[in-house]
Amino acid sequence: MTTSSDAPAVEPVTRLIDQPRINSYAEGARDFNPIHLETPEAAASQFGRPVAHGMLVLALLSEAMTNTFGRRWATGGHLKVRWRAPALPPVTVTARAEPRRVADGIASYEVSCEDEHGTVLLTGTARAPID
Amino acid sequence: MPEVASQMKGDFATLERGYELAPFEFRVSAAEVQAYLDATGEVNELWDHSVPPLALGALALGGLMARFETPPGLVHTGQEFDFTGDVAIDETVEVRIVVASGSERRGVLMVVFETEVQTADAQIGRGRTSVMLVPEGLEMELS
């Protein structure tokens, strides 16, 4: 196994997630779980309001990886995450991937998404082929 | 897009390890890709001709959720994806989902689904989805 620490840098992606974006995402992803929408179910939840889709938050991370790896992300990428806190709109989310190492042509990252207050929304790992 | 199953929807509480959902197929049009990108805010010409891998994951997940009643307290806690191939716009993909594990602790139900997505030619992705069903009245931290 060959290793090095020069995994390509991944530029963070920052985006506002507000209720109109969540509503659009529900349509685009066909996920109409009422906890994400302005519904009685969301109001009655433990958060008392809608929560952004976890996959919408994760989409920012996939976008960041795509920006660095292009098609290699779609044909050889790996993601493993856990959600740590709900994203309550309106919230500005930043997705980051911190390089860890390259081994056998695969770059590894620690990934996270945070809100504008520094609350960690998700954490995990990502891998992508560098050539 | 995944069809919503017309038959009676499943119940998370009765799922057992090894249970396999009926496979389903979908295709994603250029307009649907654009709707997804507009929603997420991503702009990338890579997706002029192929489907973003996370869009496929989201639609497969949507197909899964469409086959169950969505009870209050259902939380998506974890997700794993391996992307192994491109999917062209309008190409048909088949989704197979099996229950990898199901457990209950202190009234909280945890279920893991394993998903395979393939075209006519090849497997193009795998996923592992963890969900938690928290009983009403019980607050649960994600971390």
Boltz contact constraints between the chains, C-beta under 6 A:
constraints:
  - contact:
      token1: [A, 15]
      token2: [B, 41]
      max_distance: 6.0
  - contact:
      token1: [A, 24]
      token2: [B, 39]
      max_distance: 6.0
  - contact:
      token1: [A, 25]
      token2: [B, 39]
      max_distance: 6.0
  - contact:
      token1: [A, 28]
      token2: [B, 35]
      max_distance: 6.0
  - contact:
      token1: [A, 28]
      token2: [B, 36]
      max_distance: 6.0
  - contact:
      token1: [A, 28]
      token2: [B, 39]
      max_distance: 6.0
  - contact:
      token1: [A, 29]
      token2: [B, 58]
      max_distance: 6.0
  - contact:
      token1: [A, 29]
      token2: [B, 62]
      max_distance: 6.0
  - contact:
      token1: [A, 30]
      token2: [B, 1]
      max_distance: 6.0
  - contact:
      token1: [A, 30]
      token2: [B, 62]
      max_distance: 6.0
  - contact:
      token1: [A, 31]
      token2: [B, 62]
      max_distance: 6.0
  - contact:
      token1: [A, 33]
      token2: [B, 70]
      max_distance: 6.0
  - contact:
      token1: [A, 41]
      token2: [B, 72]
      max_distance: 6.0
  - contact:
      token1: [A, 46]
      token2: [B, 139]
      max_distance: 6.0
  - contact:
      token1: [A, 54]
      token2: [B, 76]
      max_distance: 6.0
  - contact:
      token1: [A, 55]
      token2: [B, 58]
      max_distance: 6.0
  - contact:
      token1: [A, 59]
      token2: [B, 40]
      max_distance: 6.0
  - contact:
      token1: [A, 59]
      token2: [B, 54]
      max_distance: 6.0
  - contact:
      token1: [A, 62]
      token2: [B, 54]
      max_distance: 6.0
  - contact:
      token1: [A, 63]
      token2: [B, 42]
      max_distance: 6.0
  - contact:
      token1: [A, 66]
      token2: [B, 44]
      max_distance: 6.0
  - contact:
      token1: [A, 74]
      token2: [B, 53]
      max_distance: 6.0
  - contact:
      token1: [A, 74]
      token2: [B, 83]
      max_distance: 6.0
  - contact:
      token1: [A, 74]
      token2: [B, 86]
      max_distance: 6.0
  - contact:
      token1: [A, 75]
      token2: [B, 85]
      max_distance: 6.0
  - contact:
      token1: [A, 75]
      token2: [B, 86]
      max_distance: 6.0
  - contact:
      token1: [A, 77]
      token2: [B, 83]
      max_distance: 6.0
  - contact:
      token1: [A, 78]
      token2: [B, 82]
      max_distance: 6.0
  - contact:
      token1: [A, 79]
      token2: [B, 81]
      max_distance: 6.0
  - contact:
      token1: [A, 80]
      token2: [B, 80]
      max_distance: 6.0
  - contact:
      token1: [A, 81]
      token2: [B, 79]
      max_distance: 6.0
  - contact:
      token1: [A, 82]
      token2: [B, 78]
      max_distance: 6.0
  - contact:
      token1: [A, 83]
      token2: [B, 77]
      max_distance: 6.0
  - contact:
      token1: [A, 83]
      token2: [B, 142]
      max_distance: 6.0
  - contact:
      token1: [A, 84]
      token2: [B, 142]
      max_distance: 6.0
  - contact:
      token1: [A, 84]
      token2: [B, 143]
      max_distance: 6.0
